[in-house]
Amino acid sequence: MENGLMLTAASGRLFYKETEMKWNKYRIKTTEEAEDMISYTLGELGIEGVEIEDKAPLSEEDKKKMFVDILPDLGDDDGTAYVSFYIEPEKDSDELMEKIKKALHELSAYVNTGDLTITRTQTADVDWMNNWKKYWKPFRADDHIIILPTWEEPIDAAEDDLVITLDPGMSFGTGTHHTTKLCIHQLSKYVKPGMHVLDVGTGSGILSIISAKLGADSVCAVDIDPDCITSLKENMKVNDLTEKEIESHQGDLNTDRALRETVGLESYDIVVANILADVIMPLSDVVGEVMKPGALFISSGILESRGDEVKEALLRNHFEIVEMTQSGEWVSFTARKPAV
C-alpha cells in the first residue's frame, strides 16, 4: 500500500481503491469547568489531539474565526461539555485507558468533572489531526513574543518583537495554554544573555526556543517522549537554531540520576518545567542538583487548587518562593535555590 492506495491484482489487471484509516474515538461527558484541565491532562498522557464540544457563548474573537455569516443556535448553556480524543487501534490498550480513567478520577478531587461517562466509537480518518490548524493563528504569547504557526504567512512585527515559528506536531505546546503563557512570561522576565537554561518536559520545544532567542548562551531540553524530541528538532530548524544552541535528551530527569549527571550538575541559571503538580513536587526534590547556587526554578502546569501542595514541596526542598503568578485556574511558581 502506498499513499493511501491499495493495489490489487484482478483478471490480469491492476486497479486501486482508496483505503481509510480507522481511529477509535473516545468521548468524555464532563463540564465546561473541567474541559480545559481534562484536555491538558490528556496531552500529558500522550494523546495527540482533542475536540471540545460545549454550549458556552462565543467571544467576539471566536466569532471572527468561524468564517460563517450565521452562527448555529446551540441552545441554552447547561454547563455540559464533551471532550473527544482519537487513538489508532494498534496503539489502543486497556493499560492506556486505565491510566486515562485514573487521571480523570484524580482531577475530580479538584474540579467538578461531571459524571465522566466515556463512550467509544470507530471513525474514519478525516484528517482530524490537521483540521484544528485553520483555527490557530499568529498571536502574542507575551508583550514582545509572537507565535507564528509554520503554515501561516509571515506577519509584520514591531522591531522589538520576537517571532517564534512553531508546529507542535504530536507534542504539547502551542503557546496558547495558560500554563505555557505563564512560563513564557517568566522566561521573558528572567532570561538574560549568557545564561544556561534547562527545559524539563520540553514538548514542542517552545520554551527552549524562546529561551535561546532571548539570548541564553545554551539551552538543554529533556522529555520522556521521543515524539517531543522529534518536534523540538523540527521546530529548531525552522527557527534557525542548531544543536550547539539547544541540546536535547530523552529520559526522566526525576528518576534518572545518570541523566541529571549527563545534562550537568550545578550547571543551570534557570530551570523551567511546564508539567503537572504530581511531577513538579518530586522534581523539586532533585532538580537542585542541576542548578547553580542562586538559580531559578520556574514551574507551571499547576492547578490553583494544588498550589499549596507545590509551594510546600518547594519550601521543604529549601527553595525560596520569589514569585507566584496566575492565569485562569492555573498557577506558576518562580523559586530560587539558596546561594550557599
N, C-alpha and C positions, 0 to 999 in steps of 0.2 A: 504494500500500500504506500503510495506517495502523494503528498499534498492533499490528503483527504479523499483520494480517489482509489477505488478498489478495482484492479484489473482482473478480469475473469475470462477464461478460455471457454468458448461455446461454439460448436459446429465449425471448428476451424477458424473462427473469427475472434478478435479481441474486442470487448466492449467494456464500458466503465459505468459505474454509478457512484453518486456521492454517498459518502458514509458520514453518519452523525456520531459524534462522541457523546456519550451519556454521562450525566452527573447525578449524584444523589443530592437532593435538595432537602435541607432541614429548615423548618420554620418554627421559630420560638415565639409563643404568645407571651407578651410581657407588658410593661408600662412605658409611657413616654419618658417617665422619670429615670428609668433604668436603661433605655435603649443605647445611650452613648457609652455607658460603662460596660454593657454586655458586648458591644462592638469592639471596644478596646481590649477586653479580656479575650475574646475570640482571636483577635490579631496576635496577642501574646502566645496563644496556643498553636499558632501556625496556620490559622485559617486565612486563606489568601484574599478574601473579599466578602463583604456583607451587603445586604439590601435591607433598608429600613422602610416600613410602611406605618404611617400614623395619620391622624386627622388634625395634627397641630396646625394652626393658621400659618400660612407662609408669610415670611417677612418680605418687604419691598425688594430686597436684594435677591431673595429666592425667586420672586416672580419674574424678575428680569432675565433669569436663566432658563425659564420654562419654554421659551420660543413658541408659545401659543397665544392666540388672541383671547380665548375664553377658557378660564381655568375650570376644571371639573368641580362639581359640588360634592364635597367629601362628607357632608352631613355633620351632625353635632360631634364635637370633640369629647369623647368619653374617657380619654386618658389611656386607651388601649393602644399598644404598638406591637408590631411583628418584626422580628429580626431574622432574616434568612441567610443561610450560607450554603455553599456548594462544595462537595468533595468528590474527587474522581473515585469510582467504585473500587479500583485497585488499591487506593490509599485509605479507604474507609475501613474502620475496625471497631470492634467492641471496646477495645482499650482506649481509643481516642474519644469515643462517645462518653465513656465513663469519666475521663478527665474533664470533658466539657460540662457534663452534668454536675460534677463535684465543684467546679469553678463557679457555675451558676448558683448552686446552693450556697456557697460561701458568700457570694455577693448579696444574697437575700438577707444577710445579717446586717447589712449596712444601708440598703436602699429597698424601697418597695418594688419588687421584681414581678409582682403578679403571680399567676399560677404556674408559669414556666412550662406549659404544655408544649411538647415538641412533636411535630408531625413530619413524616418522611415521604417524599415522592421522588420519582426519577424524571429528569428533564433532558431534552436535547441541548447540545451546545449552541447557544445563541450569542456567543462571544460576550458573555456577561462580564468576563474579566477585563474587557476593554470599554464596555459601554459607559462606565462611570467617568471616563476621561473627558467626555464632552462637557461635563459639568464642573470640572476642575480647572479653573482659570488662574492666571497670574494674580498674586495677592501679596500684601505686605505682612510678613511674619513678625516684623518689629519696625521701629521708626525708619530705619535705613536699610532694611533687608527685604528684598523681594524674591519670592519663589516663582520661578518660571518653569511650567511643565515642558518637557522636551518636545512635545508635539505642538506646542503653541508658537506663534510667530514672535520674534524678538520685540520688546517693547521699549518705548522711550523712557529712560530713567534719569533721575537727577544725578548730577555729577558725583555726589557723595553716597549714592545708593549702591548697595552690594547686591548684585543679581546672581542668584544661585539657580542653575538649571538642574531639574530633577525629574526622574522617573522612579517611583518607589518599587516598580516591578512587583514581586511577591513578598515584599517586606513592609513592615510598619514604618511609617514616617513620611507623610506628605507635608508636614508642617502646619496643617490646619487644626490639628487636635490641641485642646487646651494644654495638655501636658508638654507637648513639643514646643509650643509657643512660650511656655514658662521657661523652658531650658534655653531657648534661643535668646530670650530677653536677658537672662543672667549671663550667658556667654558673651553677648554684646557688651554687657556692662563690665565684665571682669577680665576677659582675654586681652592680653597685651602682647605686642611684638616680642618675639624671643621666648615666649612661654612654651612649655611642653604640656600637651593635653591628652588625656586618656578618655575614650568614649566607650562605656560599658553597655552592651546591648545596642549596637550601632544601628540595626535595622537597615533602612535605605542608605545610611551614611550621612544624613542631612546635618547632624550636629558636628560630625567630624569635618565635613566640607566647610561648614560655616566657620569653625574654629580655625581651619587653615587659611581661609580667606580673610579672617580678622587679623591675621599676622602671626599666629602661633608658629614657632620655629619647627616644631614637629608634632604630629598627631598619631596616636595609636588607637585603632578601632578593634573591639572584640565583640563577638557574638557567638552564641552556641549553634546558630542555624547557618549551614553552608550557603543557603539561598541569599541570606543577608550579605554575606561576604561578596557574593557574585554581584548583587545590586550595588553595593558600595563601590566596587571596582568599576562598574559601568558608569556610575554617576561621577566618579573621579575623572574619567576620561572626558566626559562632556564639559567638565569644569576645568579642564587643562591642569589637572593635578596628577602627580606621579607617586609611585610607591616610596620615593625618597621623602615626600611630604606627608603622606599618610600610609603607615604600615598597618597590616591587618592580621588578626589571628582568630581562628575558630576554637572555641572552648568555653568552659565555665570558670570564670575568674573566682567565683565564690568557693568552689570546691577543689580547684586545681592549684596547689602551691607551686608546682613546676611552671605553670603558665604565668603566675604572678612574677616568678623569677625571670621568665623569658621577656615579659613586657618591660621589666625593670623595677627593682626595689628602690624606693625613695627617689623616684625619677620625675614625678609629675607635679606641676604647679596647680593644675586643675584636673579633677576627675568629674565627669558628668555621666549620670545614669538615669535614663528615662525608661523605667521598667515598671515594677509594681511594688507595693509595700512589702509583700511577702518575700521579695527578692532583695530589696534595699536593706531591710533590717539585718539579715545575716551578712550582707555585703559590708555593712558598716563595721562589722567585727574584724574584717580582714583588709579592707581597702586602704587603711592607713599604712600598710606595708609598702605600697607602691607610691605613696605621696611624700613629697618633700616636707620638712617641718614648716608649718605655717601655710600649707597648701589648702585649697578649697575643694570641697566635695559638694557638687550640685546634684540633687536628687529630685526626681519628679515621677509622675505616674501614681501619685498617692491620693486616694480619696480623702476628702476633708474629714470624714468620719474616722479615718485611721491615722490622721495626722499626729495625734498624741502618742500613739504607739511608736511611730517612726522617730519622733522627737526624743522619746525616752531611750530608744536604741542608740541614737546618735550621742546623747549625753552619757549613756552608760559606757560608750566606747571612747569617751574623753574628747569628743568634738565640741567645739563652741558654736552655738547657733548664731550665725551672722545675720541671717535674713530668712523670713518665711513669706512667700508670695502666693497668690491665689488667683485662679481663673475658673469660673463656674464652680463645680463641685470638686475641683482638683487643687492640690497644694504642692508647692515645691519648697525644699529646704536648701539653703546655702550654708554649709558648715565648715569651720576651719579646724585643721589639725593643729595641736599645740606646737608652738615654735621650738620648744625644747623638750 
